């Protein structure tokens, strides 16, 4: 299991805003602390999945080798 540190801040109007500094652009929010933490877990999973798709080549693309 991998653990990511998150930063939780009180929202300007209400609720909580959460950031995962290890993953640029990975943010979430919630009305309660519990909801915000649940939402950032989902956001981290989605961000990692998106990064995997960017970094792992698509098997359908032809691969060519030069001598």
Protein Blocks (a to p, Z undefined) as FASTA:
>chain_A
ZZddddddddfkggcddddfklghiacddfbfklmmmmmmmmmmmmmmmmmmmmpccfkb
ccdddZZ
